[in-house]
Amino acid sequence: MTSPLRSAAALALLVAAVALGGCGRKGPLEPPPDAPKTTVTKPDGTTEKKIVKPSRPFVLDGLLN
């Protein structure tokens, strides 16, 4: 048999997990304000600033490629 204290603790843990799991905002990640940007010209003649993603090699890249 489970005690009421154990059931209450499990319920509190479940509520905390759901509450913390719902934190945040849906959508793409925001880049840092000082991220390096480059200007890209689209085929229709408009320009757009895009963030330059740094190349950071990973240890397992040789196995994955």
DODOPA-141786 format. One line per 5 residues: for each residue x, y, z of N, C-alpha, C. Coordinates in steps of 0.02 Angstrom, whole numbers. Last residue first. Example, Ala and Ser with C-alpha at 12.3 -4.5 7.8 and 13.67 -1.06 7.14 Angstrom:
642/-112/354/684/-53/357/645/2/394 | 660/-284/390/615/-225/390/660/-165/390
! end
This chain:
1556/569/-2066/1557/591/-2136/1579/537/-2182 | 1568/510/-1941/1502/525/-1966/1501/543/-2040 | 1704/498/-1915/1663/437/-1919/1595/450/-1952 | 1744/631/-1912/1776/584/-1958/1736/521/-1967 | 1671/685/-1805/1655/705/-1874/1686/657/-1925
1694/663/-1670/1670/607/-1710/1653/625/-1782 | 1736/789/-1621/1781/732/-1619/1759/676/-1666 | 1694/927/-1726/1678/883/-1671/1722/821/-1676 | 1734/1096/-1770/1737/1024/-1782/1724/985/-1718 | 1647/1231/-1799/1677/1199/-1740/1677/1124/-1752
1634/1372/-1885/1647/1302/-1897/1682/1274/-1836 | 1503/1489/-1846/1573/1467/-1843/1579/1392/-1855 | 1394/1566/-1955/1400/1512/-1907/1472/1488/-1905 | 1343/1728/-1973/1396/1682/-1992/1403/1629/-1938 | 1180/1779/-2009/1230/1766/-1958/1280/1715/-1984
1138/1897/-2134/1135/1829/-2107/1192/1821/-2057 | 1043/2025/-2201/1099/2009/-2156/1089/1941/-2126 | 1005/2049/-2371/984/2023/-2306/1047/2009/-2265 | 941/2136/-2514/996/2113/-2471/969/2093/-2403 | 866/2105/-2674/863/2128/-2605/922/2100/-2565
874/2044/-2798/909/2107/-2788/906/2134/-2717 | 828/1917/-2817/783/1971/-2836/812/2041/-2822 | 929/1835/-2764/922/1841/-2837/876/1898/-2859 | 1004/1926/-2625/960/1876/-2653/954/1886/-2728 | 1155/1948/-2546/1110/1976/-2597/1070/1919/-2627
1201/1963/-2378/1189/1917/-2433/1140/1950/-2481 | 1320/2014/-2262/1265/2035/-2306/1261/1988/-2365 | 1347/1939/-2102/1370/1955/-2170/1309/1974/-2211 | 1392/1954/-1928/1342/1950/-1982/1376/1967/-2048 | 1430/1886/-1769/1454/1914/-1832/1402/1902/-1888
1337/1934/-1624/1354/1882/-1672/1377/1913/-1738 | 1297/2010/-1516/1362/2026/-1547/1384/1973/-1598 | 1177/1956/-1470/1177/2023/-1502/1242/2040/-1537 | 1153/1783/-1517/1179/1834/-1472/1183/1902/-1507 | 993/1734/-1591/1067/1738/-1590/1090/1789/-1539
864/1635/-1526/886/1702/-1543/962/1704/-1541 | 790/1489/-1598/834/1520/-1549/855/1589/-1573 | 618/1487/-1654/690/1477/-1663/729/1513/-1609 | 486/1433/-1541/513/1469/-1598/588/1457/-1604 | 410/1458/-1386/414/1418/-1446/441/1461/-1503
493/1486/-1235/453/1515/-1288/463/1473/-1350 | 483/1428/-1063/516/1446/-1125/467/1473/-1176 | 412/1287/-979/445/1352/-979/476/1365/-1047 | 361/1161/-970/324/1209/-1010/356/1278/-1013 | 439/1094/-880/443/1075/-951/407/1124/-996
398/1147/-760/464/1165/-785/472/1146/-859 | 269/1088/-752/277/1160/-750/345/1182/-778 | 300/952/-754/259/980/-808/267/1056/-810 | 375/941/-636/405/923/-700/366/953/-758 | 281/980/-539/342/1020/-548/374/1004/-616
187/877/-552/167/946/-566/228/990/-578 | 268/767/-511/238/769/-578/218/840/-598 | 295/803/-379/349/795/-426/324/798/-498 | 165/801/-326/203/863/-326/261/861/-375 | 138/664/-341/97/713/-376/133/780/-380
233/610/-254/235/592/-326/195/643/-367 | 188/665/-134/255/681/-159/261/666/-233 | 62/606/-123/66/679/-128/135/700/-155 | 101/472/-110/59/492/-167/63/568/-178 | 169/478/12/205/457/-49/166/478/-112
64/516/96/123/559/89/162/543/26 | -22/407/93/-44/471/63/15/519/53 | 68/258/47/44/305/97/21/369/62 | 20/112/-36/57/175/-35/26/222/15 | 41/-59/0/0/0/0/43/62/0
! end
